[in-house]
Amino acid sequence: MEGLDALVNLQELYLSDNGIERIEGMEHNLQLNTLDLASNRIQKIENVSHLVELQEFWFNDNRMDDWKDLEELAPIKILETVYFERNPLWKDPENAGQADPNYRRKVKLALPQVRQIDATLCK
C-alpha cells in the first residue's frame, strides 16, 4: 500500500481484491471512516489502531486466523461495522466452510462498540 501519505483528508478507502499482503502506509490517513480491505491476502490486522475516526472496517475473505488481531481495533471507539466472514477464524473447525457458531459472540466480546458484524445487526 503506497502513496497514501499525502492523502491526509481521505475519508474512504476501497482496496478490495488487490492481492495486498500487509496493512501499512496509512500513518497520515487519520480522517478515514471507511476502510475496505476485503478479499486480499492479509493474515494480520495491524497498523490501524491510530485510525480513530474509523466507523467501517471490511476485512472479509482474508487470511486472519488469530482472535488477538481484533485487539488492534479495540481502541477505535466509534467503530460500528466490521466484516470478518470467510477468514480462517470465522470457520467452524468441526464443519469446514461453515461459520463457527461462536463467531459473532467472540467478535462482540472483543469489540463491544460494534453494532453490525458482517451483514447482520448486533442484538
N, C-alpha and C positions, 0 to 999 in steps of 0.2 A: 504494500500500500504506500504509494509515493505521491508527492506533490500536493498533499493536503495541508501542509503547514501554513501556506499563505491564505487559505480559505477560512479565516477566523470567524466569519459571520455565517458559516454554513450551518443550516438547521436540520436538513435531511440528507442522508447519505445512503444510497442504494447500491450495494456491491454484491448482490447475489449472483451465483453461477459464474464466478471468476477464477476458480482454482486457487483462491487465497489459502495460505497455509498458516499464517500468523497474523494476529491483530497488532498493528504497530503504526506509528506515524500520525497519531491523532492528538498529540500533546496540546495543540493550539486550537482544536475544534471544540471549544468549551460551550458553544451555543447549540450543539447537536441535540435535537429532541427525538429523532428517529434514526436508528442505525440498523440497516438490513444487511446481514452477513450470511443469509441463508444459502444453502446448497454450495458450500465451499469445502475445503479440506482441513478446516481448523480443528485442532484437538483440544485447545485450552482457551478459556476466556481469560484474557489478560489485557492490561493497559487501557482499561475503560473506567476504572473507579473514579477518575477525576471528571468524568462527563456528567456532572451533577444535574444538568438540565434534561437528561435523557428520560423520555417517557415510554418509548417503544424500542425493544431490542429483539430483533428477529434473528434467531440462530438455529433454526431447524435444519435438518439434513446436513449436519456437520459430523465431526468425529469425537465430540466430547464424551468422555466416559467416567469422569470423576466429579462427584457431587460437590467437592470442595471448590470447584471452579465458580460456583454460584456466589461464593463469598466476595468475589470481585465486584458483583453487582449490588451487594448489600448496602454500601454507603450511599447509593443513589436513591434518596428518599421519595422522589416523585415518580419513580419507575412504575408504570401501570400495566404494561403489556409485555409479555415475553413469549417467545416461541422456541421450544426445545425439542419438539417431536421429531422422531426418527433419528435422534442421536443415539449412540450406544447406551447411555444412561436411561433413556426412555424405554428401552426394550425390556420385556419380561424375560428373565433368564430361563424360565420354565416353558415359555411359549414364544419362540422366535417369531419376529415380525409383528408381535402384538405389544401394546403398551403395558408397562409394569402397572399392576393395579394400585400401587402406592405412589406412582409418579407424581400426580397432582399434589398429593399431601406433602411429599418431600419438597417440591418446589415452593409451596406456600409456607412451609416451615422455614426454609432458607431465605425466602423473600416475602415477608408478611405484608409489605406495602403493595404488592401486585394485586391487580383487580381482574386481570384476564391472563389465563395460561392457554397458549395456543389459541384456538378459536372459541374458547368457552369461558364465560364469566365465572369468577370465583363466588362461592356461596359465603 
